[in-house]
């Protein structure tokens, strides 16, 4: 990891993201670039005033921040926030984009994608959404995998941002129509699906560059949401890693419902990677 881009709106949510980015940069020796975007749809006089004030506040915050804040490169610009973040990441050749949590807008969020969903969908590199205070290095990573290239990319990114953490990976095997058939864990169908999942996992591990110290992927019978909640409680993970859009190459703009749900309401810090082509 050589370059990290973190976007901030100078809110407390974004402060946590900036502090995490600074910590990761200090840990990896990467450059840290901090970006503030003033919406160019505002009246010009207001936008210019905000731009000047934001630049000063951002620099003061970085100079006072521990973990190499003074060495971070800060930029405050006018533009469309989403487009500008994506363009800046491409311009820098960033390896990771770090963001704070989306500010909930219940009515609007029910009708459209959130800003964070749009950014994750548009960016072609790993995105770290920071929820928790950045006062420690990550200790435990939980990864949900479906044996896709995106999941492999998420595991590699997780090892970048959490070099000393234990990574626990699981695959949820949902038995179709289990409510009607009565088949659950231990049934003949469950055993057959587990064997198929193990074969798929072996093929996936042989074709993807996974972290060398990755523990064996656990095959668990149940729905993804239910299995995820149990695994999160069991591992006590402080970082979740996920491959977005893991099912079909024909839905390149889709994040998948599980990934979108976690982006809106992550239980802990969330690392999402896209399919690498």
Phi, psi and omega in degrees: 000120184248330183221131178241132174248127176238131178259140182223148169245016178068017174273170178297324178299317180287328178303319179296322178295317180296317180296322178294318179298318178297320180295317179295321179296318179295323181290322186259348185078017181278158170287143177242122179247126183250127187239131171239130182243123172267125184300122183282001175278351178287156173306142189302318183294321178292317181298318181293322177296315178298321182297313180296314181296318181295321179298318179293315181295321180296316181293321178297318179298315182293320180297329181270348185282140175285168174080034173087022181299324182296333182272351181290147179263121185249145179219132173239125187221161170271143177163180171283124187305314184291311180299319183293319178298315180296317181294321180294320178299319179292319180299318181283337191069042184297148176265340183207139172248132181246133183226154171275179182285152175291138174283118186299135171228086191311314183291308182294322181296334178285343185256340187208173175295149171281166178302319182292322177298317180296318180296314180298321181293322185275329182285142181254029180218165182300143179236130178252118175263122186258120177255321191261161177302140183268057183257013181201157171283151180297137182253329185215128181245134174247125181239126172266125185235147175235021176063043179245163174301324180296321179294321177296319178297323179294321179293319178295318178295323178298321178292329176296310187276345180225068188296335182250004183278155171279132177253120176252126182241143178221157174234126181269124179257105180269122178280121182298136175056034182299329179294332180270322184274338182079007181274130180224201178305134179092349180287168180298320179296317180298318180294319179295317179294325178295319178297319179294320179294320179297320178294318178296322180295318180296317179296317179298314181296330180281342184253350182241150177274092181265157176306134185297331183262017180295128177291163181301135179291129181271127177265118186235132178281129179146173178288154183301314182297315181293315180295319180301313181299319179294316181294323180295318178294319184292316184277336185063033186298142174254006174211132175251133179245137188212139172268123180272149179054073186255354191262319189220136177285350183270358179239060189297338182266356185270137176271336189094144187294323181293315179297317181297320179296318180292325178298321181287326185215069183288139179282343179201188175301146189229127178247122182236133177237149179262172176299132176261120184259000000 
